Structures are given as structure tokens and as C-alpha cells.
Amino acid sequence: MAKVKRGKVVRYNKWGYIFLIPFVAVYVLFQLIPLFRTFYYSFFENYRSGLTQIGPNFIGFGNYAKMLSNPDLWMYTKNTLIMWVLGFVPQIIISLLLGAWFSDPSLRLKGQRFFKTVIYLPNLIMASAFAMLFFTLFSDGGPINEMLMQIGVLKEPYQFLTNVWSTRGLVALMNFLMWFGNTTILLMAGMMGIDTSLFEAAEVDGATSTQVFFKITLPLLKPILIYVMITSLIGGLQMFDVPQILTNGKGDPMRSSMTLIMYLNNHLYSKNYGMSGALSVMLFIITGILSLIVFKFSNGKQDK
Amino acid sequence: MLSVETNETKKGLGIHARRALAYIVLVIMSFLCLFWFYILFVNATRSKGELTQGFTLLPSTHLIQNWKGVMAGTLPVVRGMINSLIVATCSAVLCTYFSTMTAYAIHVYDFKLKKFMFTFILAIMTIPTQVTALGFIQLVADMKLEDNFIPLIIPAIAAPATFFYMKQYMESALPLSLVEAARIDGSGEFRTFNSIVLPLMKPAIAVQAIFTFVANWNNYFTPALVLHDDKMKTLPILIAQLRSADFLKFDMGQVYVTIAFSIFPVIIVYLFLSKYIVQGVAMGSVKG
């Protein structure tokens, strides 16, 4: 068929390029050039000290050396990872459970539409408004403290936002609530894709539902689980809105909930461009490596 | 079916126990998802005085009064809503239209750089916007586009994730024979795209338009770097401003109303469209 229409096809195919123009033009202008500029800036000493502008002077990898030798970077990396893990572990457990239940035809759960709608809802909420809401709800004189005192759990208000682990816990709770519905739907779609004859065979052999879950569902779900975990980690490294608003950009108490992107944001606001550049490049490289892993796994999935 | 169930009751947890457990966990999770927004709703209807009198589950009658208080206050909430609406709507329209066009280019035509472009777009999909932020704000400053919506709207044209979704959808919904038929009828390529392909892509466009709208409505990082003038600020920036203000000066009822007006419009729209959204998430994931 292609042979017959060769001439025509070639004539039409220039439209492939024409239709790509808007995407490419906008991408180059607003993403690619800024990306290169960010790389470029990372090699210059360029910041403000009080009112005087230092630089820009070329210093090679000076910014990187300075950044990596600063304990702040490691502290914020640790904070980001801790809050990600605290949110991700319950998220994956609950999502696996709900996904298994939703996709199990023998359970015949009623109201699935309703439950799916509800658990996905927090994903669409404005993260900054959600964090602001949690800030007011969990403030010292806020409704949660009042409620806990009224029902007699607490005698005096618990200061959620002045304790390290309760602050991190709140950030993790918000991330958990915002993302477990999404993960449930992803995992459920994966579970629906498993060949039902495997489950039937297991039932004939007398396997319990727990055995089926651990021996059949989980191993077959491994590629999707890895995909979910790494995309969640990429998202976790970008954690910003929730801790930024909850702690008013300070990462209090004692910067224990300051994330990497909050650090970047602070550099950008104080016009510390050299450091922002180095930090951006580092995040770019880490995300790039993680994406490569995802890419490999999802390609393997398609080959199957 | 029956024999299977009795078989299961003998070994491990019985089906009834499992079903009960599933419902309990689902109810708890649903409660955890809705509880905060219910308190938000209740507190938005209570007056400043009532809010100091402890926690309650019953709404009061001061919603309108609180709203009027917000309107009279210093925070330009209405202006912020209009700004957010402009940015989110324009982004959603441009993003879906041009992502469909990009997907169409890759799906229908055969050209030398096709494979390269497809791989390239997939590769850039996971680059976080934050890592280009430094270069981006420099560019915006150079183009004198600070306090302007253009740098927030135009970049939506190049959206790799939306492109990918559209491409997946086209594979199942757009037969190439249809495009051929249009050509035989003498339709130009651009017209074919606008009058035949776009209507066919409506379900996918609707889903992605919602996602893009919500993502832009909620976006805080980039707008906060670009918009500094009070008249141009979007809602998330105002929320951040509310957080950094001296709290004691604020009427808490008004604070709750402001948060409610950032959150509830999205919830209401979602409740009407949830079927398509949840399906859309599942669909995007299968091949993702």
C-alpha cells in the first residue's frame, strides 16, 4: 500500500513537521533554553551579599564543591527522604490492599464508584490550600486540639507544629492522603491485567486469599510497583507546596521539615543564582537517573 | 461460585470476614479523605466568636457574613480567583489543542525525525519544572514578562505527559483510514485535523483539559516566581500570603472562607466529572 501511494505520502508527510512546530518552538523557548541557562549559571559565582552583587565570575565546579560540602544540603536531602518514606510506606500498603479488594470479583464490593471517587478526591485539592487548612486545623488552639480535649484524649493542646516528628508526620499524612487514591487506581488497573486463570488454578489448589496475594499478585505486579515507587520518589524530591505553606517557608522546627525544593526556592529568592544553578543541576541528574530506571521497566513491560 | 466461597471459608479468612474488613478499611479511608473538608465547611460558616467556643460538627449561619468580610479585607481573593481562572482555562485550552496536534503529527505522518521526536518527548516527560526555574525566571525577566500571564500560559503548549496520553488514545480511537478518506474527499490536512480528528478526540481532550485546568489552578511554585503585583496574583500565592500574615489580626472565619473558596470549586466540578476522571487515571496507567 505504501508503495502505491509513495508520491502522495511524501507530499503529506511534511505536515508531520508542520504540526510539530508549536510544541518544539514552545519547548525550546520555555524549557530547553532555561535548562541550558540553569546549567550555565551553575558554573558562575553569582550572588548578593547585602546590597553588593558578587560576580558573575566563572569558577568552574566551585558552586558544586561548596554545595556538596555544606551540611545543609545533606540535612534537607534527609528531611525530604524521611517525609517521602513516611508518606509512601502507608500509601503503598493501603493501595495494595484496596487495589486487591477492588479487583477481586469474589468480594463483590458495593459502592466501588463512590469509594474510588472519594479516595481520588484529595489528589485534586490545591496543595497550598490543603496545607493552609492543616495549619489552621492543627494549630495550638485549632479544631483538632479542641476536639481531642473535648473527648478527653488530651488535657492541654498538643503543639503539632513545634515538634519535629509531628510536623514531618503532618506533611507525610497530607502527601499520603493526596496520593494513595491515585496509586490505588494504578495498582488496580495492573491487577485487573493479571490472567484470571492463575487465580482459578490457585483456588483449585486450595490457596487462601493471603497466599494468592503474596504468591501470585505481588510477584506479577513487581514492574508496576517499581514504576509506582520511582515515580513517587521523583514526585517526592519535588516536595514543596505542602511543607512550604505549612511551615511558612521556614521548614520549622529547626529546619527539620525543609525540603530540597524549598532550599532551591530560598536561593532563588535571595538571588543566589550560582548555588540555585548547582542545586538544580544536581536535582536534574538525580531525576534523570530515576527516570531512566522507569523507562527501562516500562519498555520491558511493553515488549511482553 | 458457591462452592468456591464455601471452600474459602474453610481455609484462611472467610469471604464474609474479608468483605467486612474491606468495608471497614474503605470507610476509615473515606472518612480520612473527607473529614478535613467537612470541618473546613463547618468552620467557614461560623463567626469569629463561635470559632473560639470549641469544636463542633454542625454548621452555623455566618457563611455570607464571612464572605463579605473577606471581600472587604486586604487580600484580593476575588481578583485572585479570576486570575487563577484565566490562567487555568487558557492553559487547559492551549495544552489540549496543541498536545493533540503534536500527537497527530507523530501518529499519522511518517517522517525522518518521527522516531527521534517520540523518544525525545518521552525522555523529557519527567524533567521537573523546578530544575529549569532559574533559567526560566531569567528568561521571563529578559522578555519583560514579569507580572504577566503569558509565561504561565504559553508553556502549556509543550506538555509531554498530555501528548503521551493523546498518542495512546489515538492508537485506539483514530483509524488511519479515516484520514485517508478525508484526503480523498479533498480535505486539507489542517482542516482534517480540526474538523474530523478533534471531535473524535473529545473524550480524551475532556479528561486532559480537566487535569491541566486543576494542575494550573493549584500551581504555586512557578506563579509565585513570576507574579509579584497584587492585581495579578493567583489564589495559591494569596494562600501563602495568608499563611505568612500575622495571624492574630485575622478573623478566623474569613481565613476558613478563603481556603474554602480555593478548594470547593474544584471539589464541586470533580463530583460532576469524577466518573471520567477516575477512568482517565486508570486508562493512562495501563500502558504508562
Chai-1 contact restraints between the chains, C-beta under 6 A:
chainA,res_idxA,chainB,res_idxB,connection_type,confidence,min_distance_angstrom,max_distance_angstrom,comment,restraint_id
A,N13,B,Y109,contact,1.0,0.0,6.0,A-B,restraint_1
A,N13,B,D110,contact,1.0,0.0,6.0,A-B,restraint_2
A,N13,B,F111,contact,1.0,0.0,6.0,A-B,restraint_3
A,W15,B,Y109,contact,1.0,0.0,6.0,A-B,restraint_4
A,W15,B,E189,contact,1.0,0.0,6.0,A-B,restraint_5
A,G16,B,A105,contact,1.0,0.0,6.0,A-B,restraint_6
A,G16,B,Y109,contact,1.0,0.0,6.0,A-B,restraint_7
A,G16,B,F111,contact,1.0,0.0,6.0,A-B,restraint_8
A,F19,B,M101,contact,1.0,0.0,6.0,A-B,restraint_9
A,F19,B,Y104,contact,1.0,0.0,6.0,A-B,restraint_10
A,F19,B,A105,contact,1.0,0.0,6.0,A-B,restraint_11
A,L20,B,A105,contact,1.0,0.0,6.0,A-B,restraint_12
A,P22,B,F98,contact,1.0,0.0,6.0,A-B,restraint_13
A,P22,B,I157,contact,1.0,0.0,6.0,A-B,restraint_14
A,F23,B,T102,contact,1.0,0.0,6.0,A-B,restraint_15
A,F23,B,A158,contact,1.0,0.0,6.0,A-B,restraint_16
A,V26,B,I157,contact,1.0,0.0,6.0,A-B,restraint_17
A,V26,B,A158,contact,1.0,0.0,6.0,A-B,restraint_18
A,Y27,B,A158,contact,1.0,0.0,6.0,A-B,restraint_19
A,F30,B,P155,contact,1.0,0.0,6.0,A-B,restraint_20
A,Q31,B,T132,contact,1.0,0.0,6.0,A-B,restraint_21
A,P34,B,T132,contact,1.0,0.0,6.0,A-B,restraint_22
A,P34,B,G135,contact,1.0,0.0,6.0,A-B,restraint_23
A,P34,B,F136,contact,1.0,0.0,6.0,A-B,restraint_24
A,P34,B,L139,contact,1.0,0.0,6.0,A-B,restraint_25
A,L35,B,T132,contact,1.0,0.0,6.0,A-B,restraint_26
A,R37,B,G135,contact,1.0,0.0,6.0,A-B,restraint_27
A,R37,B,Q138,contact,1.0,0.0,6.0,A-B,restraint_28
A,T38,B,T132,contact,1.0,0.0,6.0,A-B,restraint_29
A,T38,B,L134,contact,1.0,0.0,6.0,A-B,restraint_30
A,T38,B,G135,contact,1.0,0.0,6.0,A-B,restraint_31
A,Y41,B,L134,contact,1.0,0.0,6.0,A-B,restraint_32
A,W101,B,A22,contact,1.0,0.0,6.0,A-B,restraint_33
A,L107,B,R19,contact,1.0,0.0,6.0,A-B,restraint_34
A,L109,B,A22,contact,1.0,0.0,6.0,A-B,restraint_35
A,F115,B,L26,contact,1.0,0.0,6.0,A-B,restraint_36
A,K116,B,V278,contact,1.0,0.0,6.0,A-B,restraint_37
A,T117,B,S274,contact,1.0,0.0,6.0,A-B,restraint_38
A,V118,B,S30,contact,1.0,0.0,6.0,A-B,restraint_39
A,V118,B,C33,contact,1.0,0.0,6.0,A-B,restraint_40
A,I119,B,M29,contact,1.0,0.0,6.0,A-B,restraint_41
A,I119,B,C33,contact,1.0,0.0,6.0,A-B,restraint_42
A,Y120,B,V278,contact,1.0,0.0,6.0,A-B,restraint_43
A,L121,B,C33,contact,1.0,0.0,6.0,A-B,restraint_44
A,P122,B,C33,contact,1.0,0.0,6.0,A-B,restraint_45
A,L124,B,V214,contact,1.0,0.0,6.0,A-B,restraint_46
A,L124,B,V266,contact,1.0,0.0,6.0,A-B,restraint_47
A,L124,B,Y270,contact,1.0,0.0,6.0,A-B,restraint_48
A,I125,B,I263,contact,1.0,0.0,6.0,A-B,restraint_49
A,M126,B,N218,contact,1.0,0.0,6.0,A-B,restraint_50
A,M126,B,S262,contact,1.0,0.0,6.0,A-B,restraint_51
A,S128,B,Y220,contact,1.0,0.0,6.0,A-B,restraint_52
A,S128,B,P236,contact,1.0,0.0,6.0,A-B,restraint_53
A,S128,B,I239,contact,1.0,0.0,6.0,A-B,restraint_54
A,A129,B,I239,contact,1.0,0.0,6.0,A-B,restraint_55
A,A129,B,I259,contact,1.0,0.0,6.0,A-B,restraint_56
A,A129,B,S262,contact,1.0,0.0,6.0,A-B,restraint_57
A,A129,B,I263,contact,1.0,0.0,6.0,A-B,restraint_58
A,M132,B,I239,contact,1.0,0.0,6.0,A-B,restraint_59
A,M132,B,R243,contact,1.0,0.0,6.0,A-B,restraint_60
A,M132,B,I259,contact,1.0,0.0,6.0,A-B,restraint_61
A,L133,B,L40,contact,1.0,0.0,6.0,A-B,restraint_62
A,L133,B,I259,contact,1.0,0.0,6.0,A-B,restraint_63
A,P143,B,I39,contact,1.0,0.0,6.0,A-B,restraint_64
A,P143,B,F55,contact,1.0,0.0,6.0,A-B,restraint_65
A,E146,B,G54,contact,1.0,0.0,6.0,A-B,restraint_66
A,E146,B,F55,contact,1.0,0.0,6.0,A-B,restraint_67
A,M147,B,F55,contact,1.0,0.0,6.0,A-B,restraint_68
A,Q150,B,F55,contact,1.0,0.0,6.0,A-B,restraint_69
A,I185,B,V281,contact,1.0,0.0,6.0,A-B,restraint_70
A,I185,B,A282,contact,1.0,0.0,6.0,A-B,restraint_71
A,L186,B,S285,contact,1.0,0.0,6.0,A-B,restraint_72
A,A189,B,A282,contact,1.0,0.0,6.0,A-B,restraint_73
A,A189,B,S285,contact,1.0,0.0,6.0,A-B,restraint_74
A,A189,B,V286,contact,1.0,0.0,6.0,A-B,restraint_75
A,E203,B,V4,contact,1.0,0.0,6.0,A-B,restraint_76
A,T208,B,K11,contact,1.0,0.0,6.0,A-B,restraint_77
A,T208,B,G12,contact,1.0,0.0,6.0,A-B,restraint_78
A,S209,B,G12,contact,1.0,0.0,6.0,A-B,restraint_79
A,T210,B,G12,contact,1.0,0.0,6.0,A-B,restraint_80
A,I234,B,T126,contact,1.0,0.0,6.0,A-B,restraint_81
A,Q238,B,P128,contact,1.0,0.0,6.0,A-B,restraint_82
A,Q238,B,Q130,contact,1.0,0.0,6.0,A-B,restraint_83
A,F240,B,F221,contact,1.0,0.0,6.0,A-B,restraint_84
A,D241,B,Y220,contact,1.0,0.0,6.0,A-B,restraint_85
A,I245,B,A240,contact,1.0,0.0,6.0,A-B,restraint_86
A,I245,B,R243,contact,1.0,0.0,6.0,A-B,restraint_87
A,N248,B,R243,contact,1.0,0.0,6.0,A-B,restraint_88
A,N248,B,S244,contact,1.0,0.0,6.0,A-B,restraint_89
A,I261,B,Q130,contact,1.0,0.0,6.0,A-B,restraint_90
A,S276,B,L134,contact,1.0,0.0,6.0,A-B,restraint_91
A,G277,B,L134,contact,1.0,0.0,6.0,A-B,restraint_92
A,S280,B,V131,contact,1.0,0.0,6.0,A-B,restraint_93
A,S280,B,L134,contact,1.0,0.0,6.0,A-B,restraint_94
A,L283,B,V131,contact,1.0,0.0,6.0,A-B,restraint_95
A,F284,B,V131,contact,1.0,0.0,6.0,A-B,restraint_96
A,T287,B,P128,contact,1.0,0.0,6.0,A-B,restraint_97
A,S291,B,T126,contact,1.0,0.0,6.0,A-B,restraint_98
